[in-house]
Amino acid sequence: MLFIESVLNLSRHILFIALGISGIGFLIGFHELGHFLFCKLFGIATPSFSIGMGPKIISKKIGETEFSLSLLPLGGYVEIAGAAEVGQGDQKEAYSVNSDSFATKPFYQKLLVMLGGIAFNLLFAYIVITCLFLSKPTSTFLFPSNATPTISAIAKDSAAEKGGLQAGDTLISIDHTTIANNIHPFLLAIQNSPEVPTTITVKRDQEILQIPITPDSTTHPNTHKTIGTLGITAFKPIASCSILEAVKRGITQTNMFIVGTGRGLINIITQKNFSSMTGPIGIIALGSGEAAKGMEYFFFLLALISISLAIFNLIPLPIFDGGQILFYAIEALIGRPLSPTIREYIHMATWLLVLALIVGLSIRDITRIASPHIETTLQFLGLRK
């Protein structure tokens, strides 16, 4: 019986890991599809399109393009004629100057082709978050865009409780800022007012009350800046959404995730703190864990990863779309292509740096994931108390 349970547990883990890998592969493929479709829009040849890197598992030629599924799932590319990039297919047409070559196209078309992948990653996130508003508008993932201005719970001894706010109060305004269906401006106002006296207008039963209150101060966990807090722990969520309302709220919430991810990346770069970063192994482990919780968790995680892919691809390094955009912008300004040799050396040096980072993050991820299991094994063998 124990053996059967072990086999079933192992099978479930393998299934969820496969789902995690498939999810990451899908996001990369969707990103490359953005590049591909913009190439088609502008009549640019695309000799090959691969989901995954390395040796090909399955390959089929459709029209001028050879579509492939390759062995290593954490990567992918669309080979573009006239756009030399190391590791992007056979590169037989990398220096093509035909009329269907990327190299002969105006800068605005090159820019849109490069931005196509980023746009598709963001599009995926907008779609997922909007669908969540339609299917499960009460999800905690959607806070604060799914919250009404009615307070549900207040922390004991918090500024909100001391100031006189109560569960059931409906927020109307804070100082001179009116609160309608979106509480985000209210939350921002509180965060920007640590230890600053404010006046909150609420509706309690049928009575309008003006409550003077001073937010407490705390340290933001990511930016480490001092922010204000009231201690309101929950707001009443919306019960349902029409399609139009779901789209509006989905766009608002996704925009908040995009801004937050961008700020997080800036924080990593400026503070040189990589502790919050996760490598490929950690992402797969996280994806498989969320898949085990249910599809809502899994797709929400994919939406966040998709946003991260979009933001990271804006980094002006050659292996990212942002770096390619920088190269093409320089070429447009100087009126001639950059030296292929210089571009290749910069590209390879960047790849080595990024691979070193990936290896370092992967070692840390493996250590973090494996350490509880190693400790359990050592205790079983009597090597740990």
C-alpha atoms as one frame of an Amber mdcrd trajectory, in Angstrom:
protein
   0.000   0.000   0.000   2.837   2.372   0.937   4.582   1.531  -2.346   1.435
   2.343  -4.351   1.042   5.680  -2.528   4.687   6.514  -3.241   4.243   5.714
  -6.935   1.085   7.840  -7.101   2.783  10.753  -5.341   5.757  10.481  -7.686
   3.416  10.390 -10.693   1.633  13.516  -9.468   4.948  15.327  -8.951   6.079
  14.368 -12.457   2.747  15.552 -13.899   2.932  18.909 -12.133   6.589  19.376
 -13.123   5.599  18.620 -16.723   2.829  21.213 -16.428   5.316  23.749 -15.083
   7.733  23.108 -17.948   4.896  23.219 -20.488   3.689  26.531 -19.055   7.122
  28.138 -19.384   7.487  26.686 -22.893   4.105  28.120 -23.850   5.062  31.614
 -22.644   8.291  31.525 -24.630   6.451  30.222 -27.694   3.804  32.956 -27.323
   6.573  35.565 -27.061   8.202  34.292 -30.245   4.798  34.176 -31.955   4.621
  37.953 -31.456   7.905  38.395 -33.347   6.763  35.938 -36.001   3.401  37.592
 -36.701   4.928  41.059 -36.997   7.494  39.617 -39.429   4.620  38.259 -41.505
   2.838  41.619 -41.297   5.838  43.369 -42.849   6.760  40.607 -45.350   9.942
  39.521 -43.554  11.167  35.951 -44.174  11.316  33.605 -41.162  13.304  30.441
 -42.044  12.658  28.687 -38.695  10.582  28.868 -35.538  11.503  26.783 -32.495
   9.923  26.259 -29.094  12.839  25.159 -26.972  16.552  25.145 -27.736  19.091
  22.504 -28.724  18.424  19.279 -30.680  15.080  19.109 -32.494  12.519  16.549
 -31.329   9.806  17.273 -33.893  10.125  19.383 -37.011   7.711  20.275 -39.817
   8.042  22.804 -42.633   4.972  24.921 -43.342   5.418  27.397 -46.167   8.854
  29.005 -45.872   9.155  28.301 -42.126  10.398  25.144 -40.413   8.547  24.791
 -37.103  10.331  22.760 -34.406   9.922  21.502 -30.878  13.416  21.244 -29.376
  14.837  19.320 -26.437  15.580  22.112 -23.948  12.265  23.753 -22.953  13.643
  26.942 -21.400  14.170  28.937 -24.554  13.000  29.384 -28.104  13.436  31.594
 -31.118  12.113  32.734 -34.456  14.920  32.952 -37.015  14.585  36.185 -38.990
  16.256  36.589 -42.387  18.683  39.511 -42.299  18.939  39.569 -38.496  22.031
  37.691 -37.307  21.671  36.327 -33.769  23.858  33.642 -32.253  21.936  30.438
 -31.503  18.862  31.425 -33.515  18.571  28.572 -36.017  20.939  27.759 -38.886
  21.414  31.458 -39.712  21.831  30.661 -43.428  19.936  33.846 -44.273  21.364
  35.901 -41.408  23.020  38.423 -43.733  20.405  38.420 -46.464  19.704  41.783
 -48.135  16.767  40.619 -50.249  13.505  42.565 -50.279  12.068  40.174 -47.660
  15.071  40.700 -45.376  14.802  42.323 -41.951  17.963  44.325 -42.752  16.270
  46.210 -45.602  13.203  47.250 -43.609  12.736  50.736 -42.109  13.521  51.251
 -38.424   9.874  51.500 -37.308   9.192  48.004 -38.699  12.290  46.597 -36.971
  11.147  48.240 -33.738   7.655  46.746 -33.988   9.032  43.276 -34.780  11.263
  43.436 -31.672   8.445  44.790 -29.507   6.039  42.117 -30.841   7.248  39.456
 -28.400   7.033  41.834 -25.440   3.535  42.902 -26.509   2.361  39.283 -26.734
   3.670  38.483 -23.238   1.745  41.450 -21.861  -1.318  40.476 -23.924  -1.285
  37.020 -22.326  -1.223  38.589 -18.852  -4.113  40.934 -19.703  -6.163  37.983
 -20.991  -5.505  35.774 -17.932  -6.237  38.499 -15.370  -9.410  39.525 -17.251
 -10.568  35.898 -17.350  -9.978  35.637 -13.600 -12.277  38.618 -13.072 -14.929
  36.787 -15.088 -14.496  33.360 -13.496 -13.496  34.180  -9.905 -13.773  37.908
  -9.141 -13.369  37.313  -5.385  -9.855  35.873  -5.836  -7.261  37.410  -3.522
  -4.928  37.589  -6.537  -7.051  40.411  -7.932  -6.781  42.763  -4.952  -7.199
  45.743  -4.938  -8.970  45.930  -8.321 -11.676  43.498  -7.163 -12.342  45.324
  -3.884 -15.296  47.566  -3.134 -14.760  50.560  -0.808 -16.558  48.739   2.033
 -14.291  47.696   4.921 -14.611  44.037   6.001 -11.995  43.713   8.740  -9.679
  45.900  10.807  -6.593  44.813  12.770  -6.743  45.170  16.546  -4.918  48.202
  17.975  -4.249  49.535  14.463  -4.472  53.170  13.388  -7.826  52.399  11.758
  -9.294  50.999  14.982  -7.860  53.774  17.147  -9.126  56.393  14.708 -12.685
  55.075  14.820 -13.085  53.218  11.528 -15.337  50.142  11.713 -16.043  47.033
   9.639 -18.998  47.862   7.405 -17.923  51.469   6.786 -17.927  52.492   3.122
 -15.124  54.850   2.110 -16.232  58.002   0.304 -13.094  60.145   0.223  -9.686
  60.725   1.793  -8.835  64.401   2.234  -9.830  65.825  -1.167  -9.602  62.565
  -3.142 -12.954  60.938  -3.944 -13.112  57.133  -3.738 -15.466  55.485  -6.235
 -15.253  51.840  -7.334 -11.460  51.739  -7.249  -9.722  51.780  -3.851  -6.222
  51.932  -5.343  -5.997  55.765  -5.014  -7.025  55.405  -1.358  -4.278  52.822
  -0.696  -1.693  55.035  -2.419  -2.794  58.052  -0.392  -2.342  56.099   2.857
   1.060  54.710   1.776   2.247  58.222   0.932   1.131  59.630   4.299   3.035
  57.874   7.116   2.402  59.685  10.414   0.546  62.456   8.518  -2.921  63.442
   9.865  -5.635  62.842   7.251  -9.409  63.005   7.115 -11.377  60.019   5.841
 -15.037  60.405   4.949 -17.142  57.262   5.309 -20.764  56.210   5.104 -21.903
  54.249   8.170 -25.463  52.962   7.905 -27.182  56.099   6.551 -24.812  58.589
   8.196 -21.873  60.421   6.604 -18.929  60.752   8.992 -15.612  62.594   8.720
 -12.968  60.733  10.690  -9.568  62.343  11.444  -6.915  59.666  11.458  -3.107
  59.414  11.379  -1.651  56.399   9.533   1.046  54.375  11.255   4.411  53.942
   9.525   6.082  50.733   8.397   8.857  49.632   6.035   7.919  48.382   2.580
   9.265  44.788   2.219  10.614  45.353  -1.323  11.623  49.007  -1.592  12.547
  49.322   2.137  10.982  52.792   2.126   8.826  54.110   4.956   5.135  53.957
   4.031   1.856  54.592   5.801  -0.514  51.880   6.967  -3.961  51.923   8.584
  -4.462  48.269   9.487  -7.496  47.647   7.280  -7.005  43.941   6.644  -9.870
  43.265   4.221 -12.348  44.964   1.925 -15.582  43.470   0.647 -14.852  42.005
  -2.822 -17.081  42.478  -5.855 -19.586  39.665  -6.353 -19.473  39.431 -10.152
 -18.269  41.182 -13.291 -19.736  41.894 -16.706 -17.394  41.330 -19.636 -16.784
  45.060 -20.059 -16.187  45.538 -16.338 -13.844  42.529 -16.269 -11.815  44.009
 -19.138 -11.560  47.385 -17.369 -10.572  45.866 -14.039  -8.273  43.339 -15.749
  -6.383  46.135 -17.506  -6.107  48.152 -14.281  -4.863  45.202 -12.232  -2.408
  44.019 -14.899  -1.026  47.548 -15.220  -0.385  47.495 -11.477   1.514  44.200
 -11.809   3.541  45.622 -14.709   4.501  48.737 -12.741   5.344  46.625  -9.685
   7.525  44.262 -11.726   9.322  47.187 -13.346  10.015  48.760  -9.962  11.219
  45.396  -8.666  13.696  45.082 -11.554  14.970  48.624 -10.982  15.398  47.760
  -7.290  17.418  44.627  -8.177  19.689  46.599 -10.513  20.214  49.665  -8.320
  20.734  47.719  -5.083  22.553  44.808  -6.762  20.374  42.496  -4.698  19.567
  39.233  -6.493  18.006  37.496  -3.491  14.491  37.926  -4.934  15.440  36.503
  -8.338  14.644  32.905  -9.300  16.375  30.748 -11.899  14.789  28.309 -14.373
  14.697  25.435 -11.878  13.045  27.600  -9.259  10.477  28.825 -11.777   9.612
  25.255 -12.809   9.360  24.192  -9.156   7.135  27.172  -8.417   5.012  26.437
 -11.489   4.580  22.782 -10.567   3.662  23.770  -7.003   1.021  26.225  -8.195
  -0.332  23.665 -10.682  -0.850  21.306  -7.733  -3.024  23.957  -6.053  -5.300
  24.379  -9.065  -5.532  26.029 -12.458  -6.411  29.429 -10.978  -3.052  29.527
  -9.176  -1.168  28.091 -12.150  -2.471  30.565 -14.736  -2.056  33.494 -12.368
   1.594  32.514 -11.880   2.025  32.213 -15.661   0.576  35.714 -16.055   3.128
  37.100 -13.572   5.985  35.220 -15.265   4.779  36.523 -18.644   4.927  40.095
 -17.316   8.428  39.426 -15.974   9.523  38.093 -19.380   8.190  41.244 -21.031
   9.927  43.573 -18.563  13.239  41.678 -18.627  13.215  41.730 -22.429  13.334
  45.525 -22.277  16.805  45.360 -20.687  19.240  46.868 -23.252  21.501  43.812
 -23.448  22.024  42.078 -26.821  20.407  38.763 -25.875  17.201  40.594 -24.958
  14.848  42.400 -27.310  15.825  45.692 -25.645  19.436  45.152 -26.672  18.442
  44.421 -30.257  16.298  47.568 -30.295  19.310  49.549 -29.028  21.510  48.150
 -31.811  18.957  48.980 -34.510  18.402  52.459 -33.058  22.167  53.137 -33.202
  22.257  51.873 -36.802  19.346  54.137 -37.715  21.171  57.135 -36.192  24.570
  56.502 -37.811  23.038  55.401 -41.115  24.951  52.130 -41.452  24.969  48.655
 -39.875  27.264  47.921 -36.958  30.158  45.541 -37.487  28.886  41.927 -37.323
  32.076  40.926 -35.499  31.605  43.553 -32.781  27.941  42.618 -32.388  28.842
  38.927 -32.102  31.520  39.538 -29.458  29.149  41.682 -27.395  26.430  39.061
 -27.834  28.653  36.180 -26.712  30.047  38.113 -23.729  26.493  38.933 -22.615
  25.419  35.302 -23.008  28.330  34.171 -20.802  27.383  36.674 -18.082  23.710
  35.687 -18.186  24.536  31.958 -18.220  26.769  32.480 -15.173  23.855  34.208
 -13.439  21.470  31.382 -14.421  23.910  28.736 -13.111  24.308  30.636  -9.838
  20.545  31.042  -9.412  19.966  27.390 -10.324  22.486  26.176  -7.717  20.741
  28.331  -5.111  17.310  27.045  -6.223  18.441  23.402  -6.044  19.937  23.960
  -2.591  16.745  25.634  -1.340  14.460  22.950  -2.809  16.600  19.998  -1.754
  17.661  21.133   1.731  14.451  20.039   3.556  14.646  16.594   1.904  18.346
  16.265   2.721  17.670  17.185   6.351  14.854  14.604   6.556  17.145  11.922
   5.087  19.954  12.749   7.548  17.495  12.527  10.464  16.259   9.161   9.170
  19.839   7.879   9.013  20.478   9.119  12.544  22.993  11.739  11.401  20.837
  14.596  12.654  18.881  14.895  15.876
